[in-house]
Each structure stands twice: as structure tokens, then as C-alpha cells.
Amino acid sequence: MWEEGAREGPPYPDSASGQTGQAKEVLMKYQLETGVVLYPGDKHPIVISIREYLARFGYWVGAAKATSDEFDSALSTSLKRFQKKMGLEPTGYFDYATAFIMSKPRCGVPDIGSFAEGTAGGRWNKRYLTYAIENASEELSMTEVADFVQQAFALWEGATPLRFEKVDLSKNHDIKIVFGRGEHGDDIPFDFQGGVLAHAFYPSPYGGPFAGDAHFDDAEIWTIQVPTDPGKIDFFTVAAHEFGHSIGLGHLDDPGSLMYPYYSGPHRYLANADASAARDMYAAFGQLQFYEGNNATQNLVDFTDDRPGQNFRPKQNDETRSMRLVNVRKGCVISVFDHPKAKTSDDYTVIRTKQFIDMYVLGTYEQSYEDAFVAVSHKHKNGLDGKVSRIKVD
């Protein structure tokens, strides 16, 4: 839900080219002030700006980004894609309604595709994520940034099983939060005030080397005060939006959603569409199911999920003889003990998943073996009788 009124300021560079540009000031001044509509076949310097804008956010359908100032069929088709996505009549003309939306400040993540692989989405294969904050903005202190980053992540914790923990920048972390101006190290330079506010990268592999990271344009005037003063941008709203990308969500078409690409002032909650998209993405976390008998076909005794850090005891541990892995993440390590108080100095079995597993049945815990999906290592070999009394998940 992204839109703030027009602001005064210098024209900003196209993010892809880094050249001082056009989109906000030129598009607004030409179309919004003159009311002139451009049609296929027309020629005008603004055509180059329109083409750059559509290419920047994933709408361009031409074989290459042409430099001609002629309004050709590829531009018309690309405009129709943009207009349809924005809920406008897909005329293929450059009119007032189209220019009005293009003039709004917005997120820098393309509406179609992504910075890295050209594919939106992907999700984290673990629940517990860490983040580090590299710096603060000119307007906000490090404490203020940290407080509102935590609150923004909390929105997504409420809709997903994910949990976020702040760590020092010197420690390993999944997500890095950075304020920068212009070219800031990712080859996707920011513009000047009022254009692209921030951008973030999808989880690996789609986010490439910056997977999960969120970058904020320090040329903006950031605030944490609500209501916001004219010309200022609510950091909470933008941070929560960008973290939606960090967990794998793309932009939504609903103007009332937090994940709508355009900014419209403070929006400090998840709309139904946001929460639904997040739940759908993370609903199918892996599950460990425990059964009677040795082939996972008899009565289901108990189950748990594959989040790390668990010490879990099936309800009827004396009767549990087999386990089924369902949608278990790659790299999950499951230690199986035949006594609730057993330690790693006693008999136990370690199961390591080698790849994502849709479904896999385990019924032999006293042997060591390996296949394409799991590596099973039985420790100490002193008589584990196969029952599952406790498991530890890492």
C-alpha cells in the first residue's frame, strides 16, 4: 500500500543504467501537467524514459531495450502488461492514469522476475534466521533502526513459523540490512529522493550473493513518527515490505496490501492478502511422523516438525518403531534415542537428510546405511532395539 504525494527534488537516475534520468520528474511533468497522450507511432524523447521504467520493473517484452524515441508495438504491449497488473484499462497508450502510477515512489524489486535469476519466490529451508544491521540512516539512530527492524520482522513471525534474531555484524547472519546512496555495492544503484525507496533480495538461490539482504536508500528522509510529515517516509512500512521479499514473497496486485509495490504512507500491518501469501509459502514445513510397527503403515503415534533445536518424545514411545519423513528440509539432522534420558555416549542413531525429501520411511535404527536421500549412522552398536523414545533435531 504505497503512495506518497509528489515531492520536489532533482530528477533521479534510472536504477538500471545509473544515468541521471527521467521517470519521476519527466513523466509527471510531461503527462500529469500537459495531459498529452502518446500513442503507437508517436515520437518523443519521453518514450526512452517510459521504456526504461518498464524494463526496470519487469514489464518490457522487446528482444532488447531499444534506444529509439519512437513509440513502437513492443512499448505498447509492455504498457498493456503494466496497465493490466495495476488494474488499469490495458490501452497500450501512455495516458494520465498510467503516468500517475509510474510517478509514485516504490520498491525497487521488479514486479515480474527478480534481480538475480529472473524468478520470484523461493523460501528459506530453516525456521530460525539471523540478521545483522550494518549502519543507520542520517535521520534514525542505530537503536531506532534496530527497534523498528525487530517490529517489522515480528509482523512476518505472526504469519509464518519463521523466527528472527539480531546478531552482531561480525557473526554469521542470513540477512544484512544496509542504508546506502547511489551505487552501494550490489550493482543496483539507488536514485535520488522520491523514486525507489529500497530493495531486497529473495532467499537463495534466487537472491544470488545478496540472498535475503535488504537495502534502503539513504537519500530518502526516513521517519518512525506517525503520522509522517510531508516528504518523509515511514521506515517501519518500507522495512516490513522489504522483509516480505527477504522471506520470498513477490509483489501483490492488491493496493491494500503491504506487498503492493507502491508506497502510500504508513501501513504497519499485514493485510489478509499478505498473511495468506506468507502462510501459503511456509505452510508445508517438514514433518516427522512416528508409527507403530517397523514400516510406518500401522497406527500414527505422534508427529512433530523439522525445526532445529528440538528434543521431542513421542507420546507412546515404547510402541514407536518407525518414522516417516514428509517434506523434510535438506541438511536436517535427526538423532534417534531408544531411551528418554539417553545421551550421545549411549546407543543412538543419526539420520542426515542429503536432499529435500517429499516422503521417506525409516524403520531400521540399529544399522548404518546410505542412499540418495539419507545417511544413517548407528553409534556404538550395543543393542539399540529400534524403538523411538526421544529424538533431537538440528
Secondary structure, 3 states (H helix, E strand, C coil): CECCCCCCCCCCCCCCCCCCCCHHHHHHHHHHHHCCCECCCCECCHHHHHHHHHHHCCCCCCCCCCCCCECCHHHHHHHHHHHHHCCCCCCCCECHHHHHHHCCCEECCCCCCCCCCCCCCCCCCCCEEEEEECCCCCCCCHHHHHHHHHHHHHHHHCCCCCEEEECCCCCCCCEEEEEECCCCCCCCCCCCCCCEEEEECCCCCCCHHHCCCEEEECCCCEECCCCCCCCCEEHHHHHHHHHHHHCCCCCCCCCCCCCCCEECCCCCCCCHHHHHHHHHHHCCCCEEEEEECCCCCCCEEEEEECCCCEEECCCCHHHEEEEEEEEECCCCEEEEECCCCCCCCCCEEEEEECCCEEEEEECCCCCCEECCCEEEEEECCCCCCCCCCEEEEC
